Structures are given as structure tokens and as C-alpha cells.
Amino acid sequence: MEKIVFHIDVNSAYLSWSALKCLADGSATDLREIPSIIGGDMQQRHGVVLAKSIPAKKYGITTGEPIVNALRKCPSLVIERPDHNLYHQKSQELMHYLSDICPEIEQLSVDECFMDFTPIRKRFPSPEAAADLIRSQIKERFAFTVNIGISDKKVLAKMASDFQKPDKTHTLYSWEIEKKMWQLPVSSLYMCGSSSTNTLKKLEIRTIGDLAKADKEMIASHLKSHGLLLWEYANGIDGSAVTSTPSEAKGIGNSITLPKDVSRREEAHLTLLSLADSVSARLRKSGQLAGMISVEIKYNDFRSVSHQMILTSPTNTSQLIYETACRLFDELWNSSPIRLLGVRSSKLTDVSEPVQLSLFDLPSGGAFPSSPDAVTIKKSTPVSPSKEKLAALDKTLDSIRQKYGDTAVMRGSFLTDSYEKKL
């Protein structure tokens, strides 16, 4: 049976949800019908446009630009402060409603998700009819609108939902990409940020079709593994499945919105170290091991991407989680400025459960301790700490911090002036 995937995306979520709140509080003006934006205090970190109305878009206002620039374009612009508690509540209400229709939901962010429509397709005349029904019910029930993209691939469903807005259903099946997607500018391809777009333009690749027809080895030589991913997306290649996980088993994670956009790998790795320490400490406190680690990046244009990896054996040690997070980050990052970083653990198991060892868990030299043929490592060979030593170190640090406070022991790398300023 052919797989059918929906991508459901709330139209101008922050602005729509804030507009509804203002109307409920007695406002006579609908923010969606006037030039308006959602943005923070211009003196603070979030002095940028988080969401804009359609009338504001006509003035050339774009998401992510400084509020002062938006005001120059439209002096009468109405600015509403963001209410993240409200957005979280609205998101939960929407996801709960969609889960009642089909439990196979993978939430990407507060305002978008994938739905595996395949198991329920026989209940509807067609995927398009089902999407139209879902859109109309959301509009009637919640008073805001969504776009729904339909495809046999997740990435194409995501692309389809970004076609004409608002309140639309669009299809982009694998056999439709040449007609519907290849003529679009390469910058509109999912996960193709400004840095990648500029590199591709230097190679005279301006449309998604140009990228799809280009030599993938040449693309990889300029953009590494991320270039290969973009080439696959341009050709409609995406084997990933919709991954739905019960909320109680999602795992333990932590993320941070950075004080300023980060553009250096070393700074990002330092933040990942802090996040890995936090996640691993929470895992140990709950008596759990992580079988999978994922990293999330939100760029300064508010585009979010994530990457995950199944571990050879479950762990809750800081160093191993950090090393995995760095590897995922290096494979995922497209060199664009970063606004948020997150590390999450999943596929959790209790520490008391038996764990199957991998070859990498054996003593150095590949022999068991009882074997007379066990290899003795030369003194000149650098040896990484064993998992047992890393676990013992973490346990000691946890004990000290529990007794004397979280700042009793700190990594030396966190004591630099640059990091202290970030905090």
C-alpha cells in the first residue's frame, strides 16, 4: 500500500493565536486583518518579527527581521508581545484533536506536525477530501486556519504545505516534483538555508531543478553531507517514516535560546556540552539510560531542523552523550547563524534492565579480561576513559553537586570570559 503523509502547519500561528486572545479579551480589532506583527521588546534579545499578518506582508515585512526595520516599512504597524504559555496551550489543543483523528502524529514544532494518513485512508473518499475536512473542522472548532501538504514522502509533504497560503490543501507526490517543485528557487527547498543557497548560486544552481540535475559528488565536495541531503530532497528522496511516540515515553531533553546568534562551531559545541551535562544528570537522577540521542537546531530565520542517532548501547554518561550530540550537530549544521540548540534523549530503559554490549564495550584489544591472550596496550598509546570510569566520575560529580550545589564543580571550559558573558 502506498504511504500517504500529511504535513499540517498553522498559518501565522503566533499571530493567529494572539489575535484570538485579544478578541476574547474584548478587542474590536482582529490582528490578522491589519498590518501587525508578534515581536518582543526592541531592547531585548527578541526584538525581531516572530510572525506577521498578511496585510503586514504587503509592506515587505519578513519574519526574523528587526522590529525597527519593520516600523520603517510601516510606521502604523501594531506590535503584540509574544505569549508562549498561550501558544503552548493552543498547540496542545490542536495536537490532541489531530491525535483523535489519527494517533500516528509526529510533532515538529509548536505549530506543525506530520500525520501518517495511510492507516485511516479507507475512511475517506481521498486524501484531499480528508485534508479539506480536517482544515474546515479546525477552522470551525478553533477559529484559526492551517495548510495541509500531502505526499508519499515527508519532505515533499512539508514542501507542499508551504505552497500558497492560507487555509489551503496542496499535493506534491513524487511524480509531481518536476512540475510543481523544480521551478522553485533553491532557497525554498526544505533545510536549504542562506549559506547553502549562496554556495549553490556560486555553482550556478538557482532552482531546485538545477540542484536535482546536478552531480551529487560535486555538491558533496562543496556542502559535505548536508549537500547530499539537499540533493536527495531536490529529487524527492526521503525514506524517513512518521515517528509517533507516546508522550510519557518521549524521553528527557533540554534546549536553550542563545543570548546571541552563534555562528562558530566551537561556541555551539560548548553549549552542547552544557546541555549534555544537564540531560545526563536528569537521566541518572531518574535511573534511566538513553538508547537514542537527538539534536535540534533553530536558525535565526526560525527554521528548525533535527537529527537523531541510535546508540550502540544505552548510556547516561555526560561524555558519551556530548560526543554523540557533537557528531549529530556537525552532520546537521549548514553554517547558518543559530538561535536555539537542544539535546534530547529517547528510547529510555531502566538502569536495572540488562543491556546488550557492543564490540566497543569490550576491553581494549578486543579480548575478554579472563582471556590469556588479552592485549597489553603500550604506554605511548592514548587511551580514552572506559565507560565504567566515566560513569564513576559522573556519580562522584552528582554526589558533590547534590551536597554543595550545582555550581560546586564546574568544567574548566565554562570558566572562560566568553562563556560567562553568554550566561
N, C-alpha and C positions, 0 to 999 in steps of 0.2 A: 504494500500500500504506500502510495506517495505521501511523504511527510508534508504537512501544511503548518506553517508557523505564522503567528500574528505578532507584530510589534505595535504596542499600544502606547501612545505618547500624548500627555495632556498638553493642550495648546496654551502657551504662555502661562504655565502652571502657577508660578508665584503671583503674577499679576491677577489672574483669574480668581485665585483663592482669596487674595487680599481684597479684591473688588467685592466679592460676595460678603466678606466680613463687614466691609464698610456699609454696604446696603442693609445688612441685617442690623447694624448699629444706628440706622436712621438716615444715612446719607442719601441725598436725592440724585447724586451723580454716580454713574457706573464708570469706573476707571477704564474699563475696556472700550468705552465709546469716545474717550477724549485722549489727547496726547498725554500720556502718563508713563511712569516707569516705577519699578521697585528698585530701591538702592539704599545704601547706608549713609552714615554721616560722612560728609566730604572730608572731615578732619581725621577720620579713622581709616582702618585698613580696607573697609568695604565701600569706599567712595566711588563705586563703579555701578554701571547699569546691570542689574541682575535679570530683569525681564522688562519687556516693553509692550505697549499696546499697538494695535495695527495703525491707528492714527499717528502714533509717535514714530513708527517705522517710516511713514511717508516723509518725515523730516530728515531721513538718513541716519537716525539714531540706531546704534547697533549694541547688541549685548556685549558686555565686557569693557566698553569704553568708559572713561572717567565721566562722572556726573557733570563736571564743569564744562566738558566738551558738549554734552547733550544739551545743556542750558544755552550754550551759544547758538546751537541749531534751532532751539525752540525756547525762547525766554519764558513763555507761558506754561512750560512743562510742569505737570503735577507730579510730585515725588512722594512716594509712600515707603515708609521704612519696612524692611522685611520682618516677618513674624514666623520664625522657624518652628515654633510649637504648633502654630496653626497648620503649617504645611505638613508637618509630620502627622497630625490628626487627619487631614484630608487625604493624605497618601494611604494611611491605614484603612480608611473607609473605602477607598477605591479598590485597593488590593483585596480586601475582604469580599467585596461584591464580585470581582472578577474570579476569585477562587471558588465562589459558589457556582459559577458557570462552568469552570474547568479548573481542577486543582493543579494542573501542570503549568504553574506560573513561576517564572524566573524574574525577580525584580532587579532592574539595572540601577535605578536611582529612585529618588523620591517621587518622580513623575513619569516613569516609563517602565515597561516590563515586556518580556516575551511570553507568549502563550502557545503551548503545543496544542494546536487545534485538532490534530489527527484523531485522538480518541473519541471526540464528540462530533465529528464531521457528519455522521449519518443522521444527526438530529436536525440538520438544517438543509435547505434546498441547495445551498452553495456556500463556499467560504465568504464570498462577497455579501450574500444576503445575511449571513451571521454577523459579519462585521458591521453592516449598516444597522442591524437590530441592536447590537451592543452600543454603538455610538448614540442611537436615539434614546436608549434606556438610560445611559449615563447622563445625557443632556436633560432628560425629564426628571431623573432622580436627584442629580447633584447640581444641576444648573451651570455646569461648565462643559466644555467640549474636548474631544480627543480626535487625533488622527490615528488610523489603523493601517499599517502596511502588511501585505500578505505575500508570502513566498514559500518556496520549498527550502530556502536557506535562511538562517538567522540574519546574516549580514545584509541580505537583499531585502528582507522584511524591514530591517532598520532603515535602509536607504529609502524604501518606498514610503515609509511614514513621514519622511521629510519632504516629499513632493508637495504640491500645492496645499496650502492651509487656509483657514482652519476647518475642522469638522468634516474631514474627507476620508474616503477609503481608496487606497491605491494598491495595485498588484505589481509585483516585479519578480516574476518567476525566472528561473534560469534561462529559459528560451526567449525571454523578453529583454535581456540586458543590452543586446546590441541596439535595439530600437529605442529603449527607454532610458538607458543609463550611459552608454558610451559617449554620447554627445555632450554630456555634462562636464563642466570644468573639473579638473583633477582635485581641486581644493574641496569639492563637495563629497569626495569619497570618504566613507567612514574611516576614522583614525588617520587621515592624511592631514596633519597639522601644517602650520605656516612654514616651518623649517623644511619638512619633506616636500611641500609644494614648491618652495623656492629652488630646492635641489633638482626636482623634476623639470622645472621650467628651464633651468640651465641646460638640461639634456634635450630641450625642445619637446618635452612631453607636457601638453597643455590640457588635454581632455582625458577622461577615464579610458576612452577607447585607445588613445595613444599609449597609455600605460599597459593596457591589456595586450596590445600587439607588440610591445617592446620585448627585447631579450631579457629574460628574468635574471640571468647571470650578470648582465651589465647593470641592472637595477640593484642587485645584491652588492655589487662592488662599490656602489655609492651610498646605499642606505642599509647595508647589512641585513640582518634577519627581518627588520621592520620593512625593508623594501620588498622582500619576498612575500610578506604578509599582504602588503598593499597590492602587489601584482596578483596574488590569488584572489583578493577581494574584487579587483577590477574584472577578473574573469569569472566571478560568481562562484569561486571555490571556497567552501566553508563546511567542514564536516562536523562542527560542534552541534550538540543537542541541547534542547531546553532542559536546564537543570533545576528542578524544583526540590526544595529541601524544607522539611517541617521546621517551623520557627524555633522549636525547642532544641533542634539539633544543628542549628546553623553554625555554631562554634563561638569562639572568643576572638575578638579583634579590637583594634584601636586605630584611630586616624587623627590627623591634626591638620588644621588650616594654618598655613605658614604665615609668619608675620610679614614676609615679603616674598615675592615670586622668586623661586630658586631656579637657576639655570646651570649650576655646576654639579657634576656627578658626585664630587666629594661631599658637598653640602647635603645632597639627597641621601647619600649613604649614612651620614651622621644622624639624620632624622630617622632613617630606617633602624639604626642601632637602638635609639631610644624607644621606638615603637616595639621592636623585638623584645627588649627588656621588659616592657610593660605586659605584652601578650604572654610571654613565657612565665612571668611571675604569677599572672592570673591563672594560667593552666596548672601550675604547680599548687597553687592555693586550692584549686577545685579538684585536685587529684586526677588530672586528665592528661592524656598525650594527644598530640595532633598528628593526623595522618596526611593532611594536606595544608599547604600554605599558599595564600594568595596575596597579591599586592595590587592596590588601587592607586591610580594617578588621576588627579583632576588638573587639567591645564588652566592657564589664565583666561582662556576663552570659554571656560566652563564645560569643555568636553571631557568626559570621563572614560577611562579605559582600565581594564584589569587583566591579570594573568595569574594562573594558578599552576601548582605542581604537586603531584603525589610523592610523598617521601618514601625512600627505600624501607624505612622502619619508623614508626611513630616516635615523637620526641616532645619534650617540653623544655629543652635546654636553650638558653639565650643565644649562644654562639651559633648553633645549627640553624635556628630559626632566622637569625640575622643573615647568615651566609646564603640561605635559600632566598630570602627576601631581596638581597642584593643581586643575585643571579636573575631573578624574575624581573627586577627593575631594569637591569641592563638590557634584557631582551625586549622589553616593552617600550622604554622611553624613546621618544622621537626627537629629543633635544629641544622641544618647546618649553617655555617657562612653566614651572609647576606651582600650583596654588595649594593643593592638598595632597598628602600622602597617607596611605593606610596599609596596615598589615592585618590579615585575618587568618585564623586557624580554623580548620574544619575536619570532618571525619574523625571526631573525637572518640577515644576509648579510655576506659578507666585504667589507672596505673596498675591495678591488681590483675588485669587480664593478661594472659600470656601473649608475648609478642614474638612474631617470627623474625629471626635475624637475617640480614642480608650478608653477602660476602664481605661487604665493607665493615661489618661489625666484628669480624674475626680479628684475632691478634695480628700484629704486623708480621708479614712474611707468609700469611695465609694458612698457618698451621695452628692447630688447637694447642692449648697450654700443655696438655698431657702428652703430646707427641714428642718423641725424642729427636724428631727432625725439625723442630721449631727453629726458625731462623733468628740469629742474633743480629740486631741492627748495629751498623758501625756508628761510632760516636760522632763521626763527621756528618751523618745523615740527619737532617732536621726532622723531628717527629712532632706531629700535631697531637694535642692532648686527646686522650681517649674519651669516649662518651661517658664513661664512669667518672673520670676526673672532672669533666665539665659539669656533670650532674652534682658531684660533691661540692664543687665551687659554688654553683647556684644555690645549693642548700645552705651553705655557710653564709652567703650574702643575704639570703632570705631571713635567716635567723638574726643576723646583725640588724637588718633594717626593721624587723619586727620589734626588736628590743629598743633600738635607739632612734628609729625614724627613717623615712625613705632617703633622706639626704646624708645619712651617716656614712655611707660608702658610695662613691661616685666614680665613674670611669674617667680616666685622665683626659680622654678626648673631649669630654663635656666641659672641661675647665678652661678652654680657650676663650679669648675675648670675643671672637666671632660668634661662638655658640651662646655665650651668656647674653649677648645682645639680642639674639633671636628669642630667647626665653623672656 
